[in-house]
Amino acid sequence: MGRFAVVGVGNPLRGDDAVGVHVARSLRDKLPPDVDIIEHDGDVSRLVEALRQWDRVVIVDAVTTGAEFGTIHEFDVSETPLPAEPFRCTTHSFGVGEAIELARSLNGLPRVVWVLGIEGGKYEIGTELSPKVRNTIPRVVEIVLERIRQLRGGGFQ
């Protein structure tokens, strides 16, 4: 069946950039033990190396597209590139899109990769999640749980 992971990307000290980490933390007691939950700071080289470990991955990160705060964007990047621009936001010098494409070019991309981007807008050091982004977390958790069910080919409790 392969190894599974949920990777929450972000900086917990930079407002909405922390949303991926908050989603990962919210999933800790909801996923079966064969699904790894990783909090990641978004460093491209470490993310590329981490992606080699799994066969199926769901990545959650903050994005900036100009949509309303808390909007959820979903991408299946197993076969096609992630639009890089929305993932260049916030605090990462390079984004999740570059990490995915670098992993793909090095033949290190998992077989299945889903990316959930949550529209943020407040990324200042020392700030908390904006209310609209915080209120999105339960919905994102449900989407991740559904993706994991699909990737596992069945349900779990």
PyMOL commands that set and color helices and strands:
alter all, ss='L'
color gray80, all
select helices_A, chain A and resi 15-27+44-51+85-88+96-105+131-152
alter helices_A, ss='H'
color red, helices_A
select strands_A, chain A and resi 4-9+35-40+56-63+72-76+112-119
alter strands_A, ss='S'
color yellow, strands_A
deselect
rebuild
show_as cartoon
